[in-house]
C-alpha cells in the first residue's frame, strides 16, 4: 500500500476510535419528571428530523431552558473537525439505541372535560393522554369555551399544568343565533382576535358569511381551518378566500362532482347522522377525476393545506376493530365509553343499523381518498396530521398514532409521515421557524422513542409494543421521555397517572 494511503487509513482508524470512545462514555439518565433543568443533554441519540431527511446519529442534543442550543455529532467526520469531548449537562437522558423526534403536533384536536354531560374529571385525562403519546403541541379546534381555551393555553405556556403546547382555534359557525349576517361574521372574528386566539375553525357556513369572515381574519392575521360539510361552500371557496387548511375531506370531492352536488336518495336527511355518514361513504366515487385533479392543483397553488384525519372515520369501514382497541381496557374513561355507544344524541355515535354494505362502501371511499392524498403531495401540497379524537371510538393521543399508520397505508414513507406530523403541521400553524424540527435554535419539544418508528410506527403508541426478536420477547415503552418546552416528562409515568384517573372513575361508578 502507498504511504499516503497508509496515512489516510491510519487517520480514519484514529477518528473511528475517537468517535467510538466518545459514544461509549456513560451518562445515566437522571432527569426528573416534570422539572425543567437548566441544561439538559440527550445522549447518543439517533435523530429523525421533521424535514423529511433520513435518520442520523449518534448525537448529543443540548437543551438550555426551553431551547435546543446545540447538536453535537459523535461520528468520525465530526471528530475529525475537532470534536473531542462531550458537552456538559446538569441533567442527562440516555438515548442509546433510541430515536429522537420532534414532538408530534396534533393539528385537529379537541380538549374535552365531559362527554354528553358525563364528566371526564376535568382536562387532566385528555392532556396527559396527548403527552403520553408524544404529542407536545395541539391545535385545539372548537373548545368548550373561547376564553377557557385561551386560559389553558397560557397556563400550559407558563408550565403551571402538565399539558402540550396549545394553539387556540375557537369555532365560528354560520346560520346560528350569533352569526346571521356578514357583519356578524366580522364582529365574531374581531371578538376572537381581541381575546387573543391563534386562529379560527369554521364549519357549516354560508358563502357570503365565509367571504366576510375570511376577509376579516386575513386583515387581523388569523389563519382559518375549515371543516367543510354538505353546504354551500366547498374547496373552491377555500381556494378563493385563502383558507389555511381543509379539515377531514368533505369539500374536496364535493368540488369535483359535476353540478356540485352528490346524488342523494330522496329520503336523505343530513341532520340524521346515520344518513349523513352512510352517504358520505359513497362520496369519493362520484368525484370526476379530471375535475378533482384541477381542485388539487389549485389547492397547491393557493397554499391550502390538507389535514385528513383518516383515523376518525375508520369505524365506518371496520366497526369491530374500532370497538376493541387494546388500550381501551385500561385507559378508556367510562364517560367516554358511554359517549361512544350508538346514540342519535351524541355527535359521531351513528352506528344504528350499520351494515357490511356500509363498510364495503367506506373501504372503497378510503382507497379513493388515499389516492387523492398521494396525488396532492406529488403536486407539492402540504399534508398535516390530526386525529379529531373524543368521537367515533378514537381515544386522545392514540388516535394520532393510528392516523400515522393510515398515512402508511395510503403509501407514504415513514420519514414523510413523521414530517406530516411535525414539520408540516408546524408550517400549517405558521410556526415552522421554531417548531417541528430537531434543530439548534428551535424550541425544545422532543420525544425520546424506545424503538425505531421508521421500522414500526406502533412503537410510538403510549405503552409501547410487545414482540419477538431472536426468539425472545421484546417490550418497548413508547415515547419514554416527552420533552415539552424543555420540561421532561416520563411517558410511562404519564400513562400510570392516566390509569389512576380511569380506575378512580370506574370505582365510583361514573359514566
Secondary structure, DSSP 8 states (H G I E B T S, - for coil): --HHHHHHHHHHHHHHHHHHHHHH--------TT---SEEEEEEEEEE-TTS---EEEEEEEEETTEEEEEEE-SHHHHHTT--S----SEEEE-TT-EEEE-EEEEEE---SEETTEE-SSSHHHHHHHHHTTEEEEEEES-S-HHHHHHHHHHHHHTSSS--EEEEEEEEETTSSS-SSHHHHHHHHHHHHHHT-SEEEEES--HHHHHHHHHHHHHHT-EEEEE--SSS--HHHHHHHT-SEEESSTTTTGGGSGGG-----TT--TTSHHHHHHHHTTSGGGS-HHHHHHHHHHHHHTT-EEE--GGGGGGGT-HHHHHT-TTHHHH--HHHHHHHSS-TTSTT---SS--HHHHHHHHHHHHHHHHHHHHHHHTT--EE-----SSTT--TTHHHHHHHHHHHHTT--HHHHHHHHTHHHHHHHT-TTTSSS--TTSB--EEEESS-TTT-GGGGSTT--EEEETTEEEE--SEEEEEETTEEEEHHHHHHHHHHHHHHHHHTT--
